[in-house]
Amino acid sequence: MDARAIIAKIRRKDTPGDAELTWFTNGLATGLVSDAQAGAFAMAVCLNGLSDAGRIALTKGMRDSGKVMKWDFDGPVLDKHSTGGVGDPVSLILAPALAACGVFVPMISGRGLGHTGGTLDKLEAIPGVSTDVSAVKLKQILRKTGCAIVGATGAIAPADKRLYAIRDVTGTVESVDLITASILSKKLAAGLQGLVLDVKVGSGAFMKSEAEAVALARALVDVANGAGCPTAALITDMDEPLAPALGNAVEVGVCMEVLSGNRLAAPRLHDLTVALGARLLALHGEAESAAEKKLKDAISSGRAMTHFSEMIALMGGPPDMADDWRTHLPKARVIGDVAAPEAGYISAIDGEALGLVVVGLGGGRRVQSDRINPAVGLTDVVSLGAKIAQNQPLCTIHAASDEAAEEAAQAILQAITIGKKPDIQPLIRERIS
């Protein structure tokens, strides 16, 4: 086969066959396809798209370009993926809660991207934790405690790794076909028997409109099911941070509160975690209402906390995380409130702007080589629709210096609008299966 002929087909708005796309993805992984050809392929797909069958073939080819994991556990292997938001540490609660329900969760996660936080960065805020584990170690952790949140190895979907880097420098990131194949190739390589997708929409999400979010969710669900993995999606609200904390250590702190049985520490975070987990268990044949009850009990009883703390210890973290987490999490040097300049209702929150505040504090990366300060961030972020008095705190800043705190405070005042009481969107806007 020939890369030029495959690219030419897409340029003519034809979709290459399964064998051609399999050959091309293998060529990406082995180097047989050049960078120039990979860039031309990405641009052709970005401009002209693929058929439904083409999306499935591309995804399967990228999945099969590396190692596809196989498991021999005595329970279902399930996972969740989020398209990214702010104040969203669902994975840290959902994985151990599912493990407490007899599920095995090999959660291959990523780092912060743009204004959104990364699950791996949050975990590594815990002293000693390493998310870089071998396949053998991953299986050991899963067998002992049922969940492992880790980074992808070079053996997982190498075609995607190569194509993603090329998309990043060729202006071809915004393609539903390529986004779908990128997300799902890595997830499906984990050998899953079920997947739930949390597709965010709103000011703190990459997808700002519901139509965009639904289109992406539908593509992801159709391709994953077409590739043989039972999958459903929830379109969820991101017009405000999911939890009242943004930043790595502070988000872990909120999760520890919820895992300790304190739902009120972050009710939206708790409720979405339960909803996603219940939908996932329903894919595997359980009644959704019964699954919700099971997950709520796993969290409130402390069993999910036990699985989380075991996972942390097995990944190099403190052995007493469940009992002494406040001591272990790093703390910022400067902590101070941002006062409301006037009374009224919180009428809008620019979630993306708040995420960029955290990046500016050092809690995210402007470039790949940046080192993250795990202690910085925002806590006690006011909720959308809340009635506040003048000088009441809008949030608390955790910063490395007074100067950084002052700069963050000015940006926060621009990101949070005080005015009339807004209409509040439901947490789950739509369900797609």
PATIDREN-560784 format. One line per 8 residues: number of its first residue (from 1); their letters; for each residue x, z, y of C-alpha. Coordinates in Angstrom, 2 decimals. Layout:
BEGIN
NUM	a	X/Z/Y; ...
//
This chain:
BEGIN
1	mdaraiia	0.00/0.00/0.00; 0.97/-0.42/3.61; 0.46/1.97/6.54; 0.03/-0.96/8.95; -2.88/-2.39/6.96; -4.62/1.02/6.83; -4.22/1.50/10.59; -5.49/-2.02/11.22
9	kirrkdtp	-8.67/-1.29/9.25; -9.47/1.70/11.44; -8.64/-0.34/14.55; -11.28/-2.85/13.39; -13.74/0.06/12.95; -13.60/-0.19/9.17; -12.96/2.91/7.05; -10.11/2.66/4.51
17	gdaeltwf	-10.96/3.45/0.91; -10.31/6.76/-0.83; -7.12/5.49/-2.48; -5.77/4.22/0.85; -6.38/7.49/2.66; -4.89/9.43/-0.25; -1.80/7.23/-0.09; -1.53/7.68/3.69
25	tnglatgl	-1.80/11.49/3.56; 0.79/11.61/0.80; 3.01/9.45/3.01; 2.59/11.97/5.84; 3.77/14.75/3.53; 6.71/12.85/2.05; 7.91/11.04/5.18; 7.03/7.60/3.87
33	vsdaqaga	4.75/7.20/6.91; 6.73/7.16/10.17; 5.93/9.21/13.28; 4.92/6.01/15.08; 2.53/5.09/12.27; 1.10/8.63/12.17; 0.51/8.50/15.94; -1.17/5.09/15.69
41	famavcln	-3.36/6.38/12.85; -4.40/9.45/14.86; -5.23/7.34/17.93; -7.22/4.82/15.88; -9.27/7.61/14.28; -9.71/9.35/17.64; -11.06/6.16/19.27; -13.05/4.58/16.42
49	glsdagri	-13.78/7.41/13.99; -14.26/7.42/10.22; -17.35/7.20/8.05; -18.70/10.32/6.33; -17.00/9.19/3.14; -13.77/8.62/5.08; -13.81/12.16/6.47; -14.18/13.55/2.96
57	altkgmrd	-11.40/11.35/1.57; -9.03/12.24/4.43; -9.72/15.95/3.97; -9.21/15.84/0.20; -6.04/13.78/0.60; -4.60/16.29/3.08; -5.65/19.16/0.81; -3.93/17.56/-2.17
65	sgkvmkwd	-0.74/16.72/-0.23; 0.63/20.17/-1.16; -0.11/23.11/-3.38; -3.75/23.82/-4.25; -4.16/27.42/-5.33; -5.87/28.38/-8.56; -7.18/31.87/-9.36; -8.11/33.78/-12.49
73	fdgpvldk	-9.94/36.72/-10.91; -13.09/38.34/-12.29; -15.05/37.73/-9.09; -15.83/34.95/-6.61; -13.12/33.63/-4.25; -14.68/33.23/-0.80; -13.52/32.92/2.80; -14.59/32.44/6.43
81	hstggvgd	-13.22/30.31/9.25; -13.83/30.64/13.00; -13.32/27.87/15.56; -11.91/30.47/17.97; -13.14/32.73/20.72; -12.13/35.80/22.73; -12.40/39.39/21.57; -13.12/38.09/18.06
89	pvslilap	-11.40/40.10/15.29; -14.16/39.49/12.71; -11.65/38.65/9.97; -10.11/42.12/10.05; -13.45/43.68/9.13; -15.05/40.94/7.05; -12.20/40.43/4.55; -12.04/44.10/3.43
97	alaacgvf	-15.84/44.45/3.54; -16.18/41.49/1.17; -13.43/42.93/-1.03; -15.43/46.17/-1.22; -18.33/44.05/-2.54; -16.26/42.61/-5.42; -15.15/39.40/-3.66; -11.58/38.08/-3.52
105	vpmisgrg	-10.60/36.81/-0.08; -7.37/34.77/0.30; -7.70/34.36/4.06; -5.09/31.93/5.39; -5.13/32.46/9.15; -3.41/31.25/12.29; -1.92/32.45/15.55; -3.33/32.40/19.06
113	lghtggtl	-4.22/28.99/20.45; -4.76/28.50/24.17; -6.99/31.26/25.50; -8.04/32.51/22.07; -6.42/35.28/20.08; -4.82/34.74/16.68; -5.64/36.80/13.60; -2.00/36.92/12.50
121	dkleaipg	-0.89/38.16/15.93; -3.47/40.94/15.75; -2.37/42.06/12.30; 1.29/42.03/13.32; 0.49/44.47/16.14; 0.52/47.04/13.32; 4.13/48.20/12.85; 5.84/46.80/9.75
129	vstdvsav	3.15/44.27/8.82; 4.43/40.86/7.71; 1.94/38.02/7.30; 4.59/35.75/5.79; 4.10/36.27/2.04; 4.91/34.18/-1.00; 2.25/32.78/-3.33; 3.27/35.38/-5.94
137	klkqilrk	2.95/38.22/-3.42; -0.40/36.87/-2.22; -1.80/36.98/-5.75; -0.46/40.53/-6.23; -2.14/41.76/-3.04; -5.42/40.09/-3.97; -5.39/41.54/-7.48; -4.75/45.06/-6.16
145	tgcaivga	-7.10/45.23/-3.20; -9.22/42.04/-3.10; -8.20/40.71/0.32; -5.09/39.30/1.97; -4.87/37.89/5.49; -1.72/35.79/5.63; -0.11/32.75/7.24; 0.03/29.34/5.60
153	tgaiapad	3.21/28.45/3.75; 4.87/25.05/4.05; 3.46/24.23/0.63; -0.16/24.33/1.91; -1.44/20.98/3.24; 1.91/19.66/4.54; 0.20/16.43/5.63; -1.89/18.42/8.07
161	krlyaird	1.13/20.25/9.46; 2.82/16.93/10.22; -0.25/15.21/11.61; -1.23/18.22/13.76; 2.15/18.22/15.49; 1.79/14.52/16.22; -1.79/14.93/17.51; -0.59/17.65/19.86
169	vtgtvesv	1.80/15.25/21.64; -0.30/12.08/21.50; -3.53/13.29/23.11; -5.56/12.98/19.91; -6.54/16.61/19.30; -10.17/16.06/20.38; -11.40/14.16/17.34; -14.15/15.61/15.15
177	dlitasil	-12.77/13.66/12.17; -9.23/15.01/12.60; -10.36/18.54/13.51; -12.55/18.63/10.41; -9.80/17.42/8.09; -7.26/19.81/9.64; -9.41/22.91/9.27; -10.79/22.17/5.85
185	skklaagl	-7.65/20.84/4.16; -6.00/24.25/4.56; -9.10/26.22/3.60; -9.86/24.10/0.54; -6.22/24.32/-0.58; -6.85/28.06/-0.98; -8.99/27.31/-4.04; -12.26/28.63/-2.57
193	qglvldvk	-15.62/28.84/-4.30; -17.49/29.27/-1.03; -16.83/29.10/2.72; -18.74/30.20/5.81; -17.90/28.73/9.21; -18.31/30.57/12.50; -18.60/27.81/15.10; -18.40/29.34/18.58
201	vgsgafmk	-20.16/28.01/21.67; -20.04/29.26/25.26; -17.65/30.19/28.04; -15.10/31.81/25.72; -15.17/29.04/23.09; -13.49/25.65/22.84; -16.96/24.11/22.48; -18.81/24.74/25.74
209	seaeaval	-22.06/22.96/24.82; -24.36/23.63/21.90; -24.55/19.92/21.08; -20.75/19.78/20.62; -20.78/22.90/18.46; -23.60/21.60/16.25; -21.86/18.23/15.80; -18.63/19.94/14.69
217	aralvdva	-20.47/22.40/12.44; -22.42/19.61/10.76; -19.24/17.60/10.16; -17.45/20.62/8.69; -20.34/21.60/6.43; -20.96/18.07/5.18; -17.29/17.40/4.43; -16.65/20.76/2.75
225	ngagcpta	-19.73/20.37/0.55; -18.73/16.77/-0.14; -15.32/18.02/-1.24; -16.95/20.40/-3.73; -16.89/23.72/-1.84; -20.32/25.30/-1.10; -20.28/25.81/2.67; -22.60/26.89/5.49
233	alitdmde	-22.11/27.47/9.21; -23.45/29.75/11.92; -23.43/28.60/15.56; -22.62/31.83/17.40; -22.64/32.89/21.03; -19.39/33.19/22.96; -20.75/33.54/26.51; -19.08/36.95/26.47
241	plapalgn	-16.33/38.48/24.32; -17.57/39.41/20.87; -15.93/42.85/21.05; -15.33/44.93/24.22; -11.55/44.51/23.79; -9.21/41.52/24.21; -5.61/41.72/23.04; -3.83/42.37/19.79
249	avevgvcm	-3.44/46.11/19.29; -6.60/46.93/21.25; -8.69/44.59/19.06; -7.23/46.22/15.95; -8.27/49.56/17.48; -11.87/48.39/17.85; -11.87/47.17/14.24; -10.61/50.57/13.07
257	evlsgnrl	-13.47/52.23/14.91; -16.01/49.94/13.22; -14.34/50.40/9.82; -14.58/54.15/10.40; -18.36/53.73/10.49; -18.86/53.56/14.26; -21.05/50.46/14.75; -21.67/51.34/18.40
265	aaprlhdl	-17.97/50.81/19.18; -18.68/47.07/18.95; -22.27/46.29/17.86; -22.02/42.49/18.31; -18.79/42.42/16.30; -20.32/44.54/13.52; -23.55/42.55/13.36; -21.87/39.13/13.29
273	tvalgarl	-19.46/40.31/10.60; -22.39/41.37/8.44; -24.31/38.13/9.11; -21.34/35.92/8.20; -20.61/37.93/5.06; -24.24/37.89/3.95; -24.45/34.12/4.41; -21.29/33.74/2.35
281	lalhgeae	-22.60/35.93/-0.48; -25.88/33.98/-0.39; -23.90/30.79/-1.04; -22.77/32.47/-4.24; -26.32/33.26/-5.33; -27.15/36.66/-3.81; -30.29/37.30/-1.77; -29.19/37.31/1.87
289	saaekklk	-31.13/40.46/2.79; -29.62/42.36/-0.14; -26.17/41.06/0.78; -26.59/42.34/4.36; -27.44/45.80/3.06; -24.47/45.74/0.68; -22.05/44.80/3.48; -23.41/47.39/5.91
297	daissgra	-22.93/50.05/3.25; -19.40/48.84/2.47; -18.50/49.38/6.13; -20.41/52.60/6.85; -19.27/54.28/3.62; -15.56/53.77/4.37; -14.96/51.56/1.33; -14.03/48.58/3.53
305	mthfsemi	-11.56/50.81/5.39; -9.94/51.74/2.08; -9.42/48.06/1.19; -8.08/47.30/4.68; -5.60/50.17/4.62; -4.41/49.20/1.11; -3.87/45.62/2.29; -1.89/46.81/5.31
313	almggppd	0.35/49.00/3.15; 0.99/46.16/0.69; 1.98/43.91/3.61; 4.60/46.38/4.85; 2.48/48.44/7.23; 1.96/52.22/7.38; 0.53/53.77/4.19; -1.73/56.10/6.21
321	maddwrth	-3.34/53.51/8.49; -6.87/54.68/7.71; -6.16/58.25/8.76; -3.62/57.87/11.55; -4.16/54.44/13.10; -4.20/55.69/16.70; -0.63/56.95/16.29; 0.61/53.70/14.79
329	lpkarvig	-0.81/51.18/17.26; 1.47/50.43/20.24; 0.36/51.50/23.72; 0.92/49.79/27.06; 2.97/51.43/29.81; 0.37/50.87/32.54; -3.35/51.57/31.95; -5.94/51.34/34.73
337	dvaapeag	-9.53/50.36/35.53; -10.86/47.40/37.48; -13.70/48.59/39.74; -16.84/46.58/40.47; -16.84/45.46/44.13; -20.64/45.74/44.37; -23.71/46.88/42.45; -25.88/44.55/40.39
345	yisaidge	-26.09/42.95/36.98; -23.27/41.25/35.09; -24.70/37.75/35.42; -21.82/35.71/33.95; -18.51/36.24/32.17; -15.90/33.50/32.03; -14.55/34.25/28.57; -11.84/31.60/28.75
353	alglvvvg	-10.56/33.09/32.02; -10.43/36.57/30.46; -8.54/35.17/27.50; -6.01/33.63/29.88; -5.68/37.02/31.63; -4.52/38.46/28.31; -2.08/35.56/27.90; -0.77/36.27/31.40
361	lgggrrvq	-0.26/39.94/30.51; 1.92/38.83/27.60; -0.68/39.11/24.85; -0.58/35.38/24.05; 1.74/32.39/24.26; 2.12/29.85/27.05; 4.66/28.02/24.87; 5.32/28.36/21.15
369	sdrinpav	8.58/30.26/21.66; 7.00/33.06/23.75; 7.19/36.55/22.29; 3.94/38.51/22.29; 3.58/42.03/23.66; 1.12/43.53/21.15; 0.16/46.48/23.39; -1.31/44.61/26.37
377	gltdvvsl	-4.90/43.55/26.84; -8.30/44.65/28.09; -10.61/47.38/26.78; -14.11/48.61/27.61; -15.07/45.16/28.90; -18.53/45.30/30.46; -21.35/43.49/28.63; -23.28/40.48/29.90
385	gakiaqnq	-26.54/41.65/31.48; -25.32/45.23/32.04; -26.49/46.97/35.24; -23.56/48.46/37.12; -22.96/50.51/40.25; -20.38/49.79/42.92; -16.92/51.03/41.85; -18.02/51.34/38.23
393	plctihaa	-15.26/50.03/35.87; -15.63/46.43/34.74; -12.86/46.94/32.17; -9.57/48.73/31.60; -6.27/46.85/31.86; -3.36/47.59/29.51; -0.22/46.08/31.07; 3.56/46.19/30.88
401	sdeaaeea	3.99/46.65/34.66; 2.08/47.53/37.82; 2.60/43.99/39.10; 1.13/42.44/35.95; -1.82/44.82/36.12; -2.54/43.92/39.74; -2.40/40.19/39.03; -4.72/40.66/36.05
409	aqailqai	-7.18/42.69/38.15; -7.54/39.89/40.69; -8.20/37.33/37.94; -10.76/39.62/36.26; -12.74/39.95/39.51; -12.94/36.15/39.60; -13.97/35.91/35.93; -16.86/38.41/36.03
417	tigkkpdi	-19.85/37.54/38.23; -22.20/40.22/39.59; -25.68/39.09/40.58; -29.14/38.74/39.05; -29.92/39.74/35.47; -29.17/36.72/33.25; -30.95/35.31/30.25; -29.04/36.47/27.18
425	qplireri	-28.51/34.02/24.32; -29.03/35.30/20.76; -25.83/36.21/18.91; -26.61/33.61/16.23; -27.92/30.49/17.92; -28.36/28.24/14.89; -27.78/28.12/11.12; -26.49/25.00/9.38
433	s	-26.29/24.45/5.64
//
